[in-house]
Every structure is written in C-alpha cells, then in structure tokens.
Amino acid sequence: TIPSMRSLTAEEYVEAFKSFLDHSTEHQCMDEFNKEQMPNILAGITRLCPCLCPCLSHKAEHASLLLGDFLAGVDLKMIRILQAVHPGVFIDNEIVEPNPQHVAAYKELVKQAPDLQNVSFIWHQLTSLEYEQQVKEKGTHKKFDFIHMIQMLYRVEDIPNTIKFFHSCLDHHGKLLIIILSDSSGWASLWRRHRDCLPATDSGHYITCSGITAVLRALGAQHRVFELPSAWDITECFRDGDALGGRMMDFLTGTKNFLGTAPAALRRRLRDALCQPECSSTRDGRVIFSNNLSMIVVES
C-alpha cells in the first residue's frame, strides 16, 4: 500500500532545506544585499544600542541545526556591517529563536568569532508571539535600533499584529528589515495560480512582498523595497527516482516523500505548474526556478 501524505518532521526538513540551499542562490542574494545596500541603510541609525533579531525561520517550528547556522551566519554578517559603519560603538544584540538547536548553533558560531568585539548577546528561546507576550506581561517595552525578520513571517499566525508590535519596538531613527519572497518569484505564481496543486500538509502562510507592504501601508509605516534576483535549479525534480529531486519536491510541498505518496495526477499537475514560464526558465537544458527576494526596509 502507498503511505499517506504527511508533513516533514524537523529532521526531514533539514535535509530538504539543505538541498534547496545547495542548489539555489539564496545565500548569494542576501550577501549581495548586505554588500550593496546594508552599509547605507545602517548608516542612518544614529544610536546602536540595542538591536533585536527575531531569527525565526521559514519553518520556524522545526528544530533544525542547519537552519540555525544559516540564520546565525546572516545575523553575524549584519553585525559586522554595523561595526564597520559605526566603529567602536557597543552593540547589544538580542535573538528571538524558539528552537534550542538553533540557539546552540548560534552560540557556537559566536565562540568561533573572536573578531566580534563590543558585542553582547542575549538569547530568548521563544517564538515571536511568546516574546511579545512576555514583553507586555513584564511591561518592559525595550526599544531597538535595528530589527530584522529574515524569511520568518510565513510561520507567524497573526502577521499584521506581529509587524505592528515589532515596528513599535523601534527607537527613533531605527530600521526594521523584512526579507520575504518577491511577487516576481516562482513561489508567488505557484501559490497564486496553482495552489490547488499543493497538498494540504503544509500549514505555512502563502505570503509574498505585496502582502507585507499592504500591512505596512495600513500602519502608515514608511518603507522601501529592494528586489534581488535569486534562482534555484530544480531540474532533478522532473527525474523519477532521483533522490535529490525527491528532496526538492519535499521542500516545495512541505511533504515527506511527495513523489512517492502523492496521487499521480497531483504529481503531474505540480510538475506542469513548475514548468510554466511564470515559475521557471530553461537554461542549457536546466530548469531554473525563480526564487527572487524582496528586502523591505521599514522606518521607525
């Protein structure tokens, strides 16, 4: 008998997510933004104590050491940019992360980074909602100069209120950075036009840049959007029996062994959707999925 479809466990997600990172330009896209735009953005912050990093991931509820390494690495790069733009300034850095393995991975990276002088770290092993509730219960509404949310709003239950709360945590001249999938990405087209191809096992929010900017406009929050191209080679998704392609399809759908458990008609429809020009292009016989990102910089 064919096993029923189910969502990925934390460990299974790690493997699927790694296949995505290894064959996409997600990291390179963020590095380009850090190099080209972040220095100017952070130069507008006049006082740098403290900064808050709610490092919830695309699959925030999944315990994943790899994903913790990924987010910690991005965060530390931003801290180094802060140090370069504002030399000698003490940085009080706080991290909101629910997964203990992610926290442990972050701490290990800090131990291996002796160049991070004048930086303190406080880890909150909480979800963003738990952090918000704790702040409100204690009545300690701390203000921050820089807050970033990298690919984490897909797993937030109440997106408008979450953005509103963290925006309220900004100090004068503070900046909130939200990184989210672009409306020009293949994900946006897949979710908009072919959502019926996706199984109901993945409970994440199908949200892209336009959904976030609509929230920001409703809040009256001034913001800028930077669009960066990113690509993901998904050629192996179309090869039956290919282990890498299987992991890629698992990541795309949030489903364990999608190709082995989904009905044949569903598999065909999803593969057909992925081949559409609004999702992918073909280069030298390879199928390249659009993974374009939007970097939204919000003013206090």
Salt bridges, closest charged atoms under 4 A:
GLU12 OE2 - ARG6 NH2 2.77
GLU15 OE2 - ARG247 NH1 3.91
ASP22 OD2 - LYS18 NZ 2.69
ASP31 OD1 - LYS77 NZ 2.76
GLU61 OE2 - HIS62 NE2 3.33
GLU61 OE2 - ARG155 NH1 3.51
ASP75 OD1 - HIS148 NE2 2.87
ASP92 OD2 - LYS142 NZ 3.34
GLU94 OE1 - HIS124 NE2 2.56
GLU94 OE2 - LYS142 NZ 2.26
GLU97 OE2 - HIS102 ND1 2.86
ASP115 OD2 - ARG80 NE 2.66
GLU132 OE2 - LYS136 NZ 2.71
ASP145 OD2 - ARG47 NH2 3.89
ASP171 OD2 - ARG47 NH2 2.18
ASP196 OD2 - ARG269 NH2 2.54
ASP202 OD2 - LYS59 NZ 3.19
ASP202 OD1 - ARG155 NH2 2.35
ASP233 OD2 - ARG286 NE 2.94
GLU236 OE2 - ARG239 NH1 3.38
GLU236 OE2 - ARG286 NH2 2.96
ASP240 OD1 - ARG271 NH1 2.94
GLU278 OE2 - ARG193 NH1 3.36
GLU278 OE2 - HIS194 NE2 3.60
GLU299 OE1 - LYS175 NZ 2.59
GLU299 OE2 - ARG224 NH2 3.62
